[in-house]
Amino acid sequence: MARDINSRLDKLRLRRKGVDRLGRLNEASRKEILSKSVVAEKWQTRAPTHAYTRYALGAMQEVGPEYTRISIETAERVGNQIAKSIDTLEFRIQGSVPLNIHIRGVSDVDLLTLETGFLIFHASGPLASAYSPTARTSLGVLDDLRSSIEKILPASFPAAEVDTSGGKAIAISGGSLARPVDVVPSHWYDTITYQESRQLHDRGVVILDRKVPKTIENFPFKHIKLIEDRCNSCLGGLRKAVRLCKNVKADAVEEGTRINFSSFDIAATMYHADQTALKIGYLYELRILAEVQRHLDYLYHNPEEAKKLRVPDGSRVIFDTQEKYEGMKALSHEIDDLVKNVAKEQRPQLTFDLGIPWGVARDAIDSIEIPG
């Protein structure tokens, strides 16, 4: 599929401002989004004569904090309404929004809705004797919780659209809600490590996939902490690398390219990128683009090594299906194209050299400082 950089720049702008999802908002929110969309962001004035460079820089930046704040507040509002009907719940936000790697001004927020009257625990943990065994099961508890939430949401938000077709989440949007929210019925899993540390990041959650049906153990807060810690160690470079990949993927998919590579797996893959290179990106942002290309290109050409990589919490390999690996390869092609075009903008003498080696292309951009 042909790539039109001016079209991608426009889509990047609309996505960051939330204009691409106006249909999922109420009228007041649509007006607010449209009024804010006319104000240019800082990245739009950088590299004014170099469209590919400007796109790469823009694709790395965080969504405006005001957009993120509204997303979180909307999720909290939904949680508060559910809690009025069920008093044995607590709520946590998981996914891209709390990690600040979301790429949309209007982002779906994952709201874990945790039944506190039931949990599972590891019997070998130091606090195991303090728990009270029960004949209830995760599957039964979560199925009942989901059924209750499916009744509460339409009653609490009568003008909103409630979609119950998803296996793991109930989606609600529109009406009086400023942002879409995915409500995920769940309960806690107290691991051995959590029983020892009592730290949130060591605590697991169990969610329901009603379509099977089955329950699934997840460790979202461990994932968040590990990504945050590594990102902090490389001065924000990891988050920028993840946002870059997600934006490039979003544009490629919209143009018709199939890329089966989830946000979670993109973050997990970039977690294994060279931290020194990402850290240098604090001063020379294009070095992050160069490292993303190098890392994906290495995984592309070394499938056996790629398939050894595990998600940050170690619970599984990243590429546990061939389809995911093919998705990574498709994204790698897209990043390849972006790197060569940025390199040609930064070194015009490369423009007519169609066979630029990757090392030369990366060298052309990895020590460029872009004003702004």
Sequence and secondary structure as in RCSB ss.txt:
>XXXX:A:sequence
MARDINSRLDKLRLRRKGVDRLGRLNEASRKEILSKSVVAEKWQTRAPTHAYTRYALGAMQEVGPEYTRISIETA
ERVGNQIAKSIDTLEFRIQGSVPLNIHIRGVSDVDLLTLETGFLIFHASGPLASAYSPTARTSLGVLDDLRSSIE
KILPASFPAAEVDTSGGKAIAISGGSLARPVDVVPSHWYDTITYQESRQLHDRGVVILDRKVPKTIENFPFKHIK
LIEDRCNSCLGGLRKAVRLCKNVKADAVEEGTRINFSSFDIAATMYHADQTALKIGYLYELRILAEVQRHLDYLY
HNPEEAKKLRVPDGSRVIFDTQEKYEGMKALSHEIDDLVKNVAKEQRPQLTFDLGIPWGVARDAIDSIEIPG
>XXXX:A:secstr
    HHHHHHHHHHHHHTGGGGGGS HHHHHHHHHHHTS  GGGGSSTT HHHHHHHHHHS   HHHHHHHHHHH
HHHHHHHHTT SSEEEEEESHHHHT    SS  EEEEEEEEEEEEE TTSTTGGGS   S  HHHHHHHHHHHHH
HHHHHH TTEEEE   SS EEEEETT SS EEEEEEEEEE HHHHHH  GGG EEEEEETTTTEEEEE HHHHHH
HHHHHHHHTTTHHHHHHHHHHHHHHHHHHTT      HHHHHHHHTTS HHHHHHTTT THHHHHHHHHHHHHHH
H HHHHTT B TTSSSBS  SHHHHHHHHHHHHHHHHHHHHHHHHH GGGTT TT  HHHHHHTTTT     
